[in-house]
């Protein structure tokens, strides 16, 4: 948990240093002042609004207990078992089965599931997935992953700004700077997420979630179904979704294109094998 806080601080500090250095290089003293203010605004926005960015990317909305009584009951029971506050619950209209947790801490946490997940999984498997997502909250994974996703979204957004405001003198296109930013900033944002997010966090959340629910095979079964569903119904690889994809329980993309750069998920087969070993299976 301490390491996640340190990684978050290094992530924000590294980005701030880069912005300030770029401002000095481009504008000298004036550029340095502007860059300093921009770095403060970027860090504040990423820290305080990272959960809203992720939820907005999935078009998620708050869900009531009347709408999803089973989901509410599962989250309430597991939160009580862990002696932790109950997170806010959201549902995304996405038909692909998936789920993620976001927020700065257990008190500001939110858990989001897709409509497709609620239709695909039985109650036991859904409980396994919720246990996994709550474990991300309790392990303090959500702070660094949410901030990394928010910063990556803001970096890729700059490339789109360059298209509209970085035009050449003869107005025949985005110009050299715009084209260069479009090519470079996507991989930079992906590299930021890859450096900040450890693949071991998924294994840890799988193990912690299985211990919380007492049913590792339920999560193993859910992971198999989710992977098949994600392959059958991959999400479009736009900048908003790619910057949030590392928070999801399974890779939401087809495995090609820009989404591959942002992938931080270990192989599902290995995750399932570890869960089966927890349950006493031997291969």
MARROLO-898995 format. One record per residue (C-alpha): residue in three letters; z, x, y. Coordinates in Angstrom, 1 decimal. Each point is the difference from the previous one (the first is absolute). Layout:
residu->ala; Z->Z; X->X; Y->Y .
...
END
This chain:
residu->unk; Z->0.0; X->0.0; Y->0.0 .
residu->unk; Z->0.8; X->2.9; Y->2.4 .
residu->unk; Z->-3.3; X->1.6; Y->-0.9 .
residu->unk; Z->-1.9; X->-3.2; Y->1.0 .
residu->unk; Z->1.7; X->0.1; Y->3.4 .
residu->unk; Z->-0.9; X->3.6; Y->0.4 .
residu->unk; Z->-3.6; X->-0.6; Y->-1.0 .
residu->unk; Z->-0.2; X->-2.8; Y->2.6 .
residu->unk; Z->1.3; X->2.3; Y->2.7 .
residu->unk; Z->-2.4; X->2.8; Y->-0.9 .
residu->unk; Z->-2.9; X->-2.5; Y->-0.1 .
residu->unk; Z->0.8; X->-1.4; Y->3.5 .
residu->unk; Z->0.7; X->3.5; Y->1.3 .
residu->unk; Z->-3.2; X->1.5; Y->-1.4 .
residu->unk; Z->-2.1; X->-2.7; Y->1.5 .
residu->unk; Z->1.7; X->0.3; Y->3.4 .
residu->unk; Z->-0.6; X->3.8; Y->0.0 .
residu->unk; Z->-3.7; X->-0.5; Y->-0.9 .
residu->unk; Z->-0.5; X->-2.6; Y->2.8 .
residu->unk; Z->1.8; X->2.2; Y->2.6 .
residu->unk; Z->-2.0; X->3.1; Y->-1.1 .
residu->unk; Z->-3.3; X->-2.0; Y->0.3 .
residu->unk; Z->1.0; X->-1.3; Y->3.4 .
residu->unk; Z->0.7; X->3.5; Y->1.3 .
residu->unk; Z->-3.3; X->1.3; Y->-1.5 .
residu->unk; Z->-2.0; X->-2.8; Y->1.6 .
residu->unk; Z->1.7; X->-0.5; Y->3.3 .
residu->unk; Z->2.4; X->2.8; Y->0.8 .
residu->unk; Z->3.2; X->-1.1; Y->1.7 .
residu->unk; Z->-1.2; X->-3.5; Y->0.8 .
residu->unk; Z->-1.2; X->-0.4; Y->-3.6 .
residu->unk; Z->3.3; X->1.2; Y->-1.3 .
residu->unk; Z->1.9; X->-2.7; Y->2.0 .
residu->unk; Z->-2.3; X->-2.7; Y->-1.2 .
residu->unk; Z->0.2; X->1.3; Y->-3.6 .
residu->unk; Z->3.8; X->0.0; Y->0.2 .
residu->unk; Z->0.2; X->-3.6; Y->1.0 .
residu->unk; Z->-2.6; X->-0.9; Y->-2.6 .
residu->unk; Z->2.1; X->1.8; Y->-2.7 .
residu->unk; Z->3.1; X->-2.0; Y->1.0 .
residu->unk; Z->-1.9; X->-3.3; Y->-0.1 .
residu->unk; Z->-1.6; X->0.8; Y->-3.3 .
residu->unk; Z->3.3; X->1.0; Y->-1.7 .
residu->unk; Z->1.8; X->-3.0; Y->1.4 .
residu->unk; Z->-2.7; X->-2.4; Y->-1.0 .
residu->unk; Z->-0.3; X->1.4; Y->-3.5 .
residu->unk; Z->3.8; X->-0.1; Y->-0.6 .
residu->unk; Z->0.7; X->-3.4; Y->1.4 .
residu->unk; Z->-3.2; X->-1.9; Y->-0.9 .
residu->unk; Z->-1.1; X->1.6; Y->-3.3 .
residu->unk; Z->1.0; X->-3.0; Y->-2.1 .
residu->unk; Z->-2.0; X->-2.4; Y->2.2 .
residu->unk; Z->-3.1; X->2.3; Y->-0.3 .
residu->unk; Z->0.2; X->-0.1; Y->-3.8 .
residu->unk; Z->0.6; X->-3.7; Y->-0.2 .
residu->unk; Z->-2.8; X->-0.7; Y->2.5 .
residu->unk; Z->-2.4; X->2.1; Y->-2.1 .
residu->unk; Z->0.6; X->-2.4; Y->-2.9 .
residu->unk; Z->0.0; X->-3.1; Y->2.2 .
residu->unk; Z->3.5; X->-0.8; Y->-1.4 .
residu->unk; Z->2.2; X->-2.8; Y->1.3 .
residu->unk; Z->3.6; X->-0.8; Y->-0.5 .
residu->unk; Z->0.6; X->-2.2; Y->-3.0 .
residu->unk; Z->2.7; X->-2.6; Y->-0.4 .
residu->unk; Z->2.2; X->-0.8; Y->-3.0 .
residu->unk; Z->-1.5; X->-3.4; Y->-0.2 .
residu->unk; Z->-3.5; X->1.6; Y->-0.6 .
residu->unk; Z->1.1; X->2.7; Y->-2.4 .
residu->unk; Z->3.4; X->-1.0; Y->-1.6 .
residu->unk; Z->-0.5; X->2.4; Y->-3.0 .
residu->unk; Z->-0.7; X->3.0; Y->2.2 .
residu->unk; Z->2.9; X->-0.7; Y->2.3 .
residu->unk; Z->2.4; X->-0.4; Y->-3.0 .
residu->unk; Z->-1.2; X->3.2; Y->-1.5 .
residu->unk; Z->0.4; X->2.0; Y->3.2 .
residu->unk; Z->3.4; X->-1.6; Y->0.7 .
residu->unk; Z->1.3; X->0.8; Y->-3.5 .
residu->unk; Z->-1.2; X->3.6; Y->0.1 .
residu->unk; Z->1.3; X->0.6; Y->3.5 .
residu->unk; Z->3.4; X->-1.3; Y->-1.0 .
residu->unk; Z->0.0; X->2.1; Y->-3.1 .
residu->unk; Z->-0.7; X->3.1; Y->2.1 .
residu->unk; Z->2.5; X->-1.1; Y->2.7 .
residu->unk; Z->-2.6; X->0.3; Y->2.7 .
residu->unk; Z->-1.3; X->-2.4; Y->2.7 .
residu->unk; Z->-2.8; X->-2.3; Y->-1.0 .
residu->unk; Z->-3.3; X->1.1; Y->1.6 .
residu->unk; Z->-2.5; X->-2.2; Y->1.8 .
residu->unk; Z->-2.6; X->-1.4; Y->-2.3 .
residu->unk; Z->-3.7; X->-0.3; Y->0.8 .
residu->unk; Z->-3.1; X->-1.1; Y->-1.9 .
residu->unk; Z->-3.6; X->1.2; Y->0.5 .
residu->unk; Z->-2.9; X->-2.4; Y->-0.7 .
residu->unk; Z->-1.7; X->2.9; Y->-1.8 .
residu->unk; Z->-1.2; X->-1.0; Y->-3.5 .
residu->unk; Z->0.4; X->3.5; Y->-1.3 .
residu->unk; Z->3.4; X->0.4; Y->-1.8 .
residu->unk; Z->2.2; X->2.5; Y->1.9 .
residu->unk; Z->3.3; X->0.5; Y->1.9 .
residu->unk; Z->1.7; X->2.3; Y->2.4 .
residu->unk; Z->3.1; X->0.6; Y->2.0 .
residu->unk; Z->0.2; X->1.1; Y->3.6 .
residu->unk; Z->2.5; X->0.5; Y->2.8 .
residu->unk; Z->2.4; X->2.6; Y->1.4 .
residu->unk; Z->3.1; X->-0.7; Y->-2.2 .
residu->unk; Z->1.5; X->-2.6; Y->-2.4 .
residu->unk; Z->1.1; X->-2.1; Y->3.0 .
residu->unk; Z->-3.5; X->0.0; Y->1.5 .
residu->unk; Z->-1.9; X->-0.1; Y->-3.3 .
residu->unk; Z->-2.8; X->-2.4; Y->-1.0 .
residu->unk; Z->-1.5; X->-0.6; Y->-3.4 .
residu->unk; Z->-3.5; X->-1.4; Y->-0.2 .
residu->unk; Z->-1.8; X->-1.3; Y->-3.1 .
residu->unk; Z->-3.6; X->-1.3; Y->-0.1 .
residu->unk; Z->-1.0; X->-3.5; Y->-1.0 .
residu->unk; Z->-1.8; X->1.6; Y->-3.0 .
residu->unk; Z->3.1; X->1.6; Y->-1.2 .
residu->unk; Z->1.9; X->-3.3; Y->-0.1 .
residu->unk; Z->-2.8; X->-1.6; Y->-2.0 .
residu->unk; Z->-0.5; X->2.8; Y->-2.5 .
residu->unk; Z->3.6; X->1.0; Y->-1.0 .
residu->unk; Z->2.6; X->-1.9; Y->-1.9 .
residu->unk; Z->3.5; X->-0.2; Y->1.3 .
residu->unk; Z->1.3; X->3.0; Y->-2.0 .
residu->unk; Z->-2.9; X->2.2; Y->1.2 .
residu->unk; Z->0.5; X->-1.1; Y->3.6 .
residu->unk; Z->3.6; X->0.9; Y->-0.3 .
residu->unk; Z->-1.0; X->3.5; Y->-1.1 .
residu->unk; Z->-2.3; X->0.4; Y->3.0 .
residu->unk; Z->2.6; X->-1.2; Y->2.4 .
residu->unk; Z->2.5; X->2.4; Y->-1.5 .
residu->unk; Z->-2.5; X->2.9; Y->0.6 .
residu->unk; Z->-0.5; X->-1.0; Y->3.6 .
residu->unk; Z->3.7; X->-0.4; Y->0.7 .
residu->unk; Z->0.5; X->3.4; Y->-1.5 .
residu->unk; Z->-2.4; X->1.5; Y->2.6 .
residu->unk; Z->2.3; X->-1.7; Y->2.6 .
residu->unk; Z->3.2; X->1.3; Y->-1.5 .
residu->unk; Z->-1.4; X->3.5; Y->-0.5 .
residu->unk; Z->-1.0; X->0.1; Y->3.7 .
residu->unk; Z->-3.6; X->0.6; Y->-0.9 .
residu->unk; Z->-1.2; X->-2.7; Y->2.4 .
residu->unk; Z->0.8; X->1.8; Y->3.2 .
residu->unk; Z->-2.2; X->3.0; Y->-0.6 .
residu->unk; Z->-2.8; X->-2.0; Y->-1.7 .
residu->unk; Z->0.0; X->-2.7; Y->2.8 .
residu->unk; Z->-0.1; X->2.6; Y->2.8 .
residu->unk; Z->-2.7; X->2.0; Y->-1.8 .
residu->unk; Z->-2.1; X->-3.1; Y->-0.3 .
residu->unk; Z->0.5; X->-1.0; Y->3.6 .
residu->unk; Z->-0.9; X->3.5; Y->1.2 .
residu->unk; Z->-3.1; X->0.1; Y->-2.2 .
residu->unk; Z->-1.1; X->-3.4; Y->1.3 .
residu->unk; Z->0.3; X->1.3; Y->3.6 .
residu->unk; Z->-1.9; X->3.1; Y->-0.7 .
residu->unk; Z->-2.9; X->-1.8; Y->-1.6 .
residu->unk; Z->0.0; X->-2.5; Y->2.8 .
residu->unk; Z->-0.8; X->2.9; Y->2.4 .
residu->unk; Z->-3.3; X->0.5; Y->-1.8 .
residu->unk; Z->-1.0; X->-3.6; Y->0.7 .
residu->unk; Z->1.0; X->0.5; Y->3.7 .
residu->unk; Z->-2.2; X->3.1; Y->0.1 .
residu->unk; Z->-3.0; X->-2.1; Y->-1.1 .
residu->unk; Z->0.3; X->-2.3; Y->3.0 .
residu->unk; Z->1.3; X->2.4; Y->2.6 .
residu->unk; Z->-1.4; X->3.3; Y->-1.1 .
residu->unk; Z->-3.7; X->-0.8; Y->0.6 .
residu->unk; Z->-2.6; X->2.7; Y->1.0 .
residu->unk; Z->-1.4; X->0.3; Y->3.5 .
residu->unk; Z->-3.1; X->-2.0; Y->-0.9 .
residu->unk; Z->2.0; X->-2.8; Y->-1.7 .
residu->unk; Z->-2.0; X->0.4; Y->-3.2 .
residu->unk; Z->3.0; X->0.1; Y->-2.3 .
residu->unk; Z->3.6; X->1.1; Y->-0.4 .
residu->unk; Z->-0.8; X->3.6; Y->0.9 .
residu->unk; Z->1.0; X->3.2; Y->-1.7 .
residu->unk; Z->3.8; X->-0.5; Y->0.6 .
residu->unk; Z->0.0; X->-3.5; Y->-1.4 .
residu->unk; Z->-2.0; X->1.0; Y->-3.0 .
residu->unk; Z->2.2; X->3.0; Y->-0.7 .
residu->unk; Z->3.2; X->-2.1; Y->0.3 .
residu->unk; Z->-1.4; X->-2.6; Y->-2.4 .
residu->unk; Z->-0.6; X->2.7; Y->-2.6 .
residu->unk; Z->3.2; X->1.9; Y->0.4 .
residu->unk; Z->2.8; X->-2.5; Y->0.8 .
residu->unk; Z->-0.2; X->-2.0; Y->-3.2 .
residu->unk; Z->0.7; X->3.0; Y->-2.2 .
residu->unk; Z->2.7; X->1.2; Y->2.4 .
residu->unk; Z->1.8; X->-3.3; Y->-0.2 .
residu->unk; Z->-0.4; X->0.1; Y->-3.8 .
residu->unk; Z->1.4; X->3.6; Y->-0.1 .
residu->unk; Z->3.0; X->-1.2; Y->2.1 .
residu->unk; Z->0.9; X->-2.6; Y->-2.6 .
residu->unk; Z->-0.6; X->2.4; Y->-2.9 .
residu->unk; Z->2.4; X->2.5; Y->1.5 .
residu->unk; Z->2.6; X->-2.5; Y->0.8 .
residu->unk; Z->0.0; X->-2.1; Y->-3.2 .
residu->unk; Z->1.0; X->1.5; Y->-3.3 .
residu->unk; Z->-1.5; X->-1.5; Y->-3.1 .
residu->unk; Z->3.4; X->0.4; Y->-1.7 .
residu->unk; Z->1.4; X->-2.8; Y->2.2 .
residu->unk; Z->-2.0; X->-2.6; Y->-2.2 .
residu->unk; Z->1.6; X->1.4; Y->-3.1 .
residu->unk; Z->3.4; X->-0.1; Y->1.6 .
residu->unk; Z->-0.5; X->-3.6; Y->1.1 .
residu->unk; Z->-1.2; X->-1.0; Y->-3.4 .
residu->unk; Z->3.1; X->1.5; Y->-1.6 .
residu->unk; Z->2.4; X->-1.4; Y->2.6 .
residu->unk; Z->-1.6; X->-3.4; Y->-0.1 .
residu->unk; Z->0.1; X->-0.1; Y->-3.8 .
residu->unk; Z->3.7; X->0.9; Y->0.1 .
residu->unk; Z->0.6; X->-2.7; Y->2.6 .
residu->unk; Z->-1.6; X->-2.7; Y->-2.0 .
residu->unk; Z->1.0; X->1.4; Y->-3.4 .
residu->unk; Z->-3.5; X->-0.6; Y->-1.3 .
residu->unk; Z->-2.4; X->3.0; Y->0.2 .
residu->unk; Z->-2.6; X->-1.7; Y->-2.2 .
residu->unk; Z->-0.4; X->-2.9; Y->2.5 .
residu->unk; Z->-1.1; X->2.5; Y->2.7 .
residu->unk; Z->-2.3; X->1.8; Y->-2.5 .
residu->unk; Z->-1.7; X->-3.3; Y->-0.9 .
residu->unk; Z->-0.4; X->-0.9; Y->3.7 .
residu->unk; Z->-1.5; X->3.4; Y->0.8 .
residu->unk; Z->-2.6; X->-0.4; Y->-2.6 .
residu->unk; Z->-1.0; X->-3.5; Y->1.3 .
residu->unk; Z->0.0; X->1.2; Y->3.7 .
residu->unk; Z->-2.2; X->3.0; Y->-0.8 .
residu->unk; Z->-2.5; X->-2.2; Y->-1.7 .
residu->unk; Z->0.1; X->-2.6; Y->2.8 .
residu->unk; Z->-0.5; X->2.7; Y->2.7 .
residu->unk; Z->-3.0; X->1.4; Y->-1.8 .
residu->unk; Z->-1.6; X->-3.4; Y->-0.4 .
residu->unk; Z->0.8; X->-1.0; Y->3.6 .
residu->unk; Z->0.1; X->3.2; Y->2.1 .
residu->unk; Z->0.8; X->-0.2; Y->3.7 .
residu->unk; Z->-2.5; X->1.0; Y->2.7 .
residu->unk; Z->0.6; X->3.6; Y->1.1 .
residu->unk; Z->0.5; X->-0.6; Y->3.7 .
residu->unk; Z->2.2; X->2.2; Y->2.2 .
residu->unk; Z->2.9; X->-2.6; Y->0.1 .
residu->unk; Z->0.2; X->-0.4; Y->-3.7 .
residu->unk; Z->-0.5; X->3.7; Y->-0.9 .
residu->unk; Z->2.9; X->1.0; Y->2.3 .
residu->unk; Z->2.3; X->-2.5; Y->-1.8 .
residu->unk; Z->-1.2; X->0.5; Y->-3.6 .
residu->unk; Z->2.5; X->2.7; Y->-0.9 .
residu->unk; Z->2.8; X->-2.6; Y->0.4 .
residu->unk; Z->-1.4; X->-2.3; Y->-2.7 .
residu->unk; Z->1.2; X->0.0; Y->-3.5 .
residu->unk; Z->-3.5; X->0.8; Y->-1.3 .
residu->unk; Z->-3.1; X->1.5; Y->1.6 .
residu->unk; Z->-1.8; X->-3.0; Y->1.5 .
residu->unk; Z->-3.4; X->1.7; Y->0.2 .
residu->unk; Z->-2.9; X->0.7; Y->-2.4 .
residu->unk; Z->0.7; X->3.7; Y->-0.1 .
residu->unk; Z->-3.1; X->1.0; Y->2.0 .
residu->unk; Z->-0.5; X->0.7; Y->3.7 .
residu->unk; Z->2.6; X->0.5; Y->2.7 .
residu->unk; Z->2.7; X->-1.8; Y->-2.1 .
residu->unk; Z->0.0; X->2.8; Y->-2.5 .
residu->unk; Z->1.2; X->2.4; Y->2.8 .
residu->unk; Z->3.0; X->-2.3; Y->0.7 .
residu->unk; Z->1.1; X->-0.5; Y->-3.6 .
residu->unk; Z->3.5; X->1.2; Y->-0.8 .
residu->unk; Z->0.5; X->-2.0; Y->-3.2 .
residu->unk; Z->0.6; X->1.8; Y->-3.3 .
residu->unk; Z->-1.9; X->-1.2; Y->-3.1 .
residu->unk; Z->1.1; X->-3.4; Y->-1.1 .
residu->unk; Z->-0.2; X->1.1; Y->-3.7 .
residu->unk; Z->2.6; X->2.7; Y->0.7 .
residu->unk; Z->2.3; X->-2.5; Y->1.9 .
residu->unk; Z->-0.2; X->-2.4; Y->-2.9 .
residu->unk; Z->0.7; X->2.8; Y->-2.5 .
residu->unk; Z->3.1; X->1.0; Y->1.9 .
residu->unk; Z->1.3; X->-3.6; Y->0.2 .
residu->unk; Z->-0.6; X->-0.4; Y->-3.8 .
residu->unk; Z->2.0; X->3.1; Y->-0.6 .
residu->unk; Z->2.8; X->-1.5; Y->2.1 .
residu->unk; Z->-0.1; X->-3.0; Y->-2.3 .
residu->unk; Z->0.3; X->2.3; Y->-3.1 .
residu->unk; Z->-3.6; X->0.1; Y->-1.1 .
residu->unk; Z->-1.3; X->3.2; Y->-1.5 .
residu->unk; Z->-3.6; X->1.1; Y->0.0 .
END
